[in-house]
Amino acid sequence: MRGLWLCLLLLAACGGPDTPEAACARQANDDPEVHRLVMLSGGTPYLQQKYEGELAYLRREATLRCLRSRGLAPPGGVESRKPLETPP
């Protein structure tokens, strides 16, 4: 029994630290615009393919906003390209 607890403790230690980048990437999925676009595509392969560029853009922007709010993203720079198609 003692060996089992030791193995579980060692496995828990292998997780690694939670970086701010990873936390912001997870938080980006809760962004209202990202959530709206995911719901709009609704699991339809055609719509998922149609909006994948916009979804990637929105997730990246939400991640950068989160990092900036924590003071971790570099200020300024070149704005990333926006996708051509926008959802209705």
C-alpha positions in Angstrom: 0.0 0.0 0.0 2.8 2.3 0.8 4.4 1.7 -2.6 1.1 2.7 -4.3 1.0 6.0 -2.5 4.6 6.7 -3.4 3.9 5.9 -7.1 0.9 8.2 -7.1 3.0 11.0 -5.5 5.7 10.6 -8.1 3.2 10.7 -10.9 1.7 13.9 -9.6 5.1 15.5 -9.4 5.7 14.8 -13.2 3.0 17.3 -14.2 5.4 20.3 -14.5 4.7 23.9 -13.6 1.6 25.7 -15.0 3.0 28.4 -17.2 1.1 31.7 -17.7 1.1 31.0 -21.4 -0.7 27.7 -20.9 -3.1 29.3 -18.4 -4.0 32.1 -20.9 -4.4 29.6 -23.7 -6.9 27.7 -21.6 -8.6 31.0 -20.7 -8.9 31.9 -24.4 -11.4 29.1 -24.9 -13.7 30.9 -22.4 -13.6 34.1 -24.4 -17.2 35.1 -25.5 -16.2 35.6 -29.2 -14.3 32.2 -29.3 -17.2 30.5 -27.6 -19.7 32.1 -30.0 -17.8 30.9 -33.0 -17.4 27.4 -31.7 -21.2 27.3 -31.0 -21.8 28.7 -34.5 -19.9 25.9 -36.2 -21.9 23.4 -34.2 -19.8 20.3 -35.0 -20.5 20.5 -38.7 -17.3 19.7 -40.6 -18.0 22.2 -43.4 -18.5 25.1 -40.9 -15.6 24.0 -38.8 -13.4 24.2 -41.8 -14.9 27.5 -42.9 -14.3 29.2 -39.6 -11.0 27.5 -38.5 -8.9 30.5 -39.6 -11.1 33.0 -37.7 -11.2 30.7 -34.7 -7.4 30.5 -34.6 -7.2 34.3 -34.9 -9.7 34.8 -32.1 -8.0 32.3 -29.8 -4.6 34.0 -30.4 -6.0 37.5 -29.8 -7.7 36.3 -26.5 -4.5 34.7 -25.4 -2.5 37.8 -26.1 -5.1 40.0 -24.3 -4.7 37.7 -21.2 -0.9 37.8 -21.4 -1.0 41.6 -21.7 -3.3 41.9 -18.7 -0.7 40.0 -16.7 2.1 42.2 -18.1 3.8 39.3 -19.9 3.3 40.0 -23.6 5.6 42.4 -25.4 3.8 45.7 -26.1 3.4 46.9 -29.7 4.6 45.0 -32.7 2.9 44.1 -35.9 -0.8 43.2 -35.8 -1.5 39.7 -37.0 -3.5 39.2 -40.2 -7.2 38.9 -39.9 -9.1 36.1 -41.8 -11.0 37.3 -44.9 -14.3 35.6 -44.0 -16.3 36.7 -41.0 -19.3 34.9 -39.5 -22.7 36.4 -39.8 
